[in-house]
Amino acid sequence: MSNKIKILFIHHAAGWSGAAINMINIIRGLDKSKYSINVLLIRDSIVSKMLIENGIHYAIAKGAFYEKFYSYFIHSDANTEKWYRCDILLKHIISWILSRLYFAPRELKKFDYDIVHLNSSFLTDWLAPGKAKGKVIIHVQEPFSKGYFGLRHYLLTSQMRKYADQIIAISQDNAKRINIPGKTQVIYNFIELRKVEEIYSCSPKSGKVLYLGGSEIIKGFFAVVDSLDYLDQNIKIVFCGNYSTVENKSGLLGFLKNTIRSILPVHKKLKKSIEKIKNHPKAIFVGLVKNTSQIIQESEFLISPFSSPHFARPVIEAHLHKKAVIGSDVEGMDEIIEHGKTGLIVPRNNPKALAAAINELFKNDRKAKYLGEAGYNVAITKFTQENLNEFERVYDKVLSEIEI
């Protein structure tokens, strides 16, 4: 009979994102002689392929509810719905209630676990069902929004207060937004430093600057595209990430949604911008990459000019490669980039300012090297695999606590 601690990770997103990467890094690093790991995916996606590649056992939520109807109660400054979109908000609320009261408990009956690790603050509907059979940890990987009136913030954080045994935030900014200090611990995302050190060597002058945000508007995509027209000679931006403009939705409802989206001005702008980078002389279009280490190494430095708050994982990846970074002045960015010391921070949604910063670093190799070295010295104390020990301490702590 095994005495291993059984942990069930529940993951929400369909795309290859920082949250998925972080989850896989945690699972790979945990002591397998001590922990037995399983993963429940709400939706099938590229994440399942990456779990298979890493030898991680997983299951996918079954049934029409999660496959076709379920809609996350997203409340994030990065992508929260507007308060006046009553139709979408109503679907969020109905999905949340049905999942919390019936569908999530039904799914969890299939698993034997000691701890449920919810891999996003979007999964508050799984808190109470998870608590019914074991301990629950919720991993806040998004900039939780206060909202217009604070009602959604209050309702969702009240679930965390009541049912979460531990809250883990990936940044101090995320922790402050939740505002439950008694239950919250900050554990930064991390990278396997050994692999970075193996490939570290000064790359030749490539003239390439790297952007890893895909066509996501919140990651400053439009500002990056518009900055191409203001760059100096011999500078090229490498565009990596997902650049699809069509949602992967089937059936009549999916067809109608994609049709409606296609006539929206922002959608037309996205298509035009993607077409621009595929043909612009200062752009190199790459698309989705699973392993970013090599492409970071081949670049002079990285840009992460977010237009909305979010913890920028590419920044810490670049710092651990001793690469300079340019970010934007969104909330929380100064937690990972100290302007003039470990990188540069420019005004958000400002392509001219972004291009000027890029041009500045290309003209000043000495400054770029200094920023990269300084960023590396900070990163090796904050963003390395040593953070994995904190997760193991959290798991042991919540299991040792006695319910009152």
Long-range contacts (C-beta under 8 A, 24 or more apart in sequence): 2-36, 4-33, 4-34, 4-35, 4-36, 5-34, 5-35, 5-36, 5-114, 5-115, 5-395, 5-399, 6-35, 6-36, 6-38, 6-112, 6-113, 6-114, 6-115, 7-35, 7-36, 7-37, 7-38, 7-113, 7-114, 7-115, 7-116, 7-117, 7-395, 8-38, 8-39, 8-40, 8-108, 8-111, 8-113, 8-115, 8-116, 8-117, 9-37, 9-38, 9-39, 9-40, 9-117, 9-119, 10-39, 10-40, 10-42, 10-116, 10-117, 10-118, 10-119, 10-123, 10-126, 10-130, 11-39, 11-40, 11-41, 11-42, 11-47, 11-119, 11-120, 12-42, 12-43, 12-72, 12-119, 12-120, 12-122, 12-123, 13-43, 13-45, 13-47, 13-120, 14-43, 14-44, 14-45, 14-46, 14-47, 14-248, 15-45, 15-46, 15-242, 16-45, 16-46, 16-47, 16-50, 16-242, 16-288, 16-290, 18-141, 18-189, 18-311, 18-313, 19-119, 19-120, 19-139, 19-141, 20-47, 20-50, 20-119, 21-313, 22-119, 22-139, 22-141, 22-170, 22-189, 22-313, 23-119, 24-50, 24-51, 24-54, 24-56, 25-189, 25-190, 25-191, 25-192, 25-388, 26-388, 26-391, 27-54, 27-56, 28-54, 28-56, 29-192, 29-385, 29-388, 30-388, 30-391, 30-392, 31-392, 34-392, 35-392, 35-395, 38-111, 38-113, 40-107, 40-111, 42-66, 42-70, 43-67, 50-290, 59-110, 59-111, 61-107, 62-107, 63-103, 65-98, 65-99, 65-103, 66-103, 66-107, 68-251, 68-253, 69-95, 70-95, 70-99, 70-103, 71-95, 72-122, 72-123, 73-122, 73-124, 73-125, 73-152, 73-156, 74-122, 75-121, 75-144, 75-145, 75-147, 75-152, 75-153, 75-156, 76-121, 76-122, 76-142, 76-143, 76-144, 76-145, 77-143, 77-144, 77-145, 77-177, 77-308, 77-309, 77-310, 77-331, 78-142, 78-143, 78-218, 78-308, 78-309, 78-310, 79-218, 79-308, 80-145, 80-147, 83-147, 83-148, 83-149, 95-125, 96-124, 96-125, 97-125, 99-125, 99-126, 100-125, 100-126, 100-128, 100-129, 104-129, 104-130, 105-129, 105-132, 108-132, 108-133, 114-399, 115-395, 115-398, 115-399, 121-156, 121-178, 124-156, 124-159, 124-160, 127-159, 127-160, 127-162, 127-163, 127-164, 128-159, 128-162, 128-163, 130-163, 131-163, 131-165, 135-165, 135-166, 135-398, 135-399, 135-401, 136-163, 136-164, 136-165, 137-164, 137-165, 137-166, 137-167, 137-168, 137-394, 137-395, 137-398, 138-164, 138-166, 138-167, 138-168, 139-168, 139-170, 140-167, 140-168, 140-169, 140-170, 140-174, 140-175, 140-177, 140-178, 140-184, 141-170, 141-174, 141-311, 142-174, 142-310, 143-173, 143-174, 143-177, 143-308, 143-309, 143-310, 143-311, 143-331, 143-332, 144-174, 144-177, 144-178, 145-177, 146-177, 165-398, 165-401, 166-394, 166-397, 166-398, 168-391, 168-394, 170-311, 171-311, 171-332, 171-335, 171-336, 172-332, 172-335, 173-309, 173-311, 173-331, 173-332, 173-335, 174-311, 174-332, 185-390, 185-394, 187-387, 187-390, 187-391, 187-394, 188-316, 188-382, 188-383, 188-387, 189-311, 189-313, 189-316, 189-383, 189-387, 190-383, 190-384, 190-385, 190-386, 190-387, 190-388, 191-316, 191-317, 191-320, 191-383, 191-384, 191-385, 192-385, 193-320, 193-380, 193-384, 193-385, 194-385, 195-293, 196-293, 196-320, 196-321, 199-293, 199-294, 199-297, 199-321, 200-297, 200-321, 200-322, 203-297, 203-298, 203-299, 205-300, 206-298, 206-299, 206-300, 207-234, 207-235, 207-236, 207-300, 207-362, 208-236, 208-237, 208-238, 208-284, 208-298, 208-299, 208-300, 209-235, 209-236, 209-237, 209-238, 209-299, 209-300, 209-301, 209-302, 209-303, 209-358, 209-362, 210-237, 210-238, 210-240, 210-295, 210-296, 210-299, 210-301, 210-302, 210-303, 210-314, 210-318, 211-237, 211-238, 211-239, 211-240, 211-241, 211-302, 211-303, 211-304, 212-240, 212-241, 212-292, 212-302, 212-304, 212-314, 213-241, 213-304, 213-306, 213-314, 214-240, 214-241, 214-242, 214-243, 214-288, 215-241, 215-242, 215-243, 215-244, 215-245, 215-270, 215-273, 215-274, 216-241, 216-242, 217-266, 217-270, 217-307, 218-306, 218-307, 218-308, 218-310, 219-304, 219-305, 219-306, 219-307, 219-310, 220-303, 220-304, 220-305, 220-306, 220-307, 220-328, 220-348, 220-349, 220-354, 221-270, 221-273, 222-269, 222-273, 222-307, 222-349, 222-351, 223-305, 223-307, 223-328, 223-348, 223-349, 223-350, 223-351, 223-354, 224-303, 224-305, 224-351, 224-354, 225-273, 225-276, 225-277, 225-351, 226-351, 227-351, 227-352, 227-354, 227-355, 227-358, 228-276, 228-277, 228-280, 228-282, 228-283, 228-355, 229-351, 229-355, 230-351, 230-352, 230-355, 230-356, 230-359, 231-282, 231-355, 231-358, 231-359, 232-359, 232-362, 232-363, 234-362, 235-282, 235-358, 235-359, 235-362, 236-282, 236-283, 236-284, 237-277, 237-282, 237-283, 237-284, 237-303, 237-358, 238-284, 238-286, 238-295, 238-299, 239-277, 239-283, 239-284, 239-285, 239-286, 239-287, 240-286, 240-287, 240-288, 240-289, 240-292, 240-295, 241-287, 241-288, 241-289, 242-287, 242-288, 243-274, 243-285, 243-287, 245-270, 245-271, 245-274, 292-317, 293-317, 293-321, 296-321, 296-323, 297-321, 299-323, 300-324, 300-361, 300-362, 300-368, 301-325, 301-326, 301-361, 301-368, 301-371, 301-372, 302-326, 303-327, 303-354, 303-358, 304-328, 305-346, 305-348, 305-354, 306-330, 306-333, 306-348, 307-348, 307-349, 309-333, 311-335, 311-336, 312-336, 315-343, 316-379, 316-382, 316-383, 318-372, 318-375, 319-372, 319-375, 319-376, 319-378, 319-379, 319-383, 320-376, 320-379, 320-380, 320-383, 320-384, 321-372, 321-376, 322-372, 322-373, 322-375, 322-376, 323-372, 323-375, 324-361, 324-367, 324-368, 324-369, 324-371, 324-372, 324-375, 325-371, 325-375, 326-354, 326-357, 326-358, 326-361, 328-354, 337-375, 338-378, 341-371, 341-374, 342-371, 342-374, 342-375, 342-378, 343-371, 343-375, 344-371
